[in-house]
Amino acid sequence: MINRLKILLDQPEYNALLRLSDRELRNPADEVRLLVRLELIRRGMLPEVEIQSTPTQENFVRHESTC
């Protein structure tokens, strides 16, 4: 089941998110999801599991290799 969550960010937080997601080659929503997941694992709220790359990353790598 996928759930949606609306979060409010101040402009500096949003700008930092955009910079990070650009650096990590993810869209901002995928970046937020990863950050939340990593923090929940760090705090012991989720079990450690291998984190798969996002479809955005896979598409980028595939696209990059065909150019």
N, C-alpha and C positions, 0 to 999 in steps of 0.2 A: 504494500500500500504506500502510495506517495502522498505526503501531506504538504500543503503550502503554508508558508509563514511570511508575514509581512514584517519587515524590520525598518526602523527609522535610523538613518545615519546622519550625523552632522557632515557638512561639506568636506572638512579635512579627512574624516573617516572614509567618506565615499571616494574622494580623490586617491587616497592611499589604496583602497580596494581596487580601483581601476588600474593604478600603476602595477600592483602586484599581479592582478589577473592578466594584464598585458605581458608582464615578464614571464609568467608561468604558462602562457599560451592557452588560457582558459577564458570562458566568458565569466563575467562577474558572479552570476548565480552559481555556477559550478565551483568557483573559488570560495564563495561563502560556505557552500555545503562541505567542501573539503576542510576548511578551517574549523567549522563546528565539529565535524567528525573527529579530526585530530585532537581537538581540545577535550572532547568527551572521552576519547581513548586515554589521553594523558591523565585525566582525573579519575580514571577507573570506572567510568559509567558505561563504556562499551568495551567488548573484548578486542584485543589487538588482532587485526586481520590484515592481510595484504590489501592495500588500496589499489584498485585498478585505475588505469588512466581513463580520463574522460573521453567521450566520443570526439570532443573538440580537439584534444591532443592527438588522437589517432588520425583524424582527418588531416591535421596539419602535417604530421609526419609523412603520411601517405602522399599528400600533395607536394611536400618538399622533395621527396625522393623521386617524383616523376618529372620534375622540372629540369 
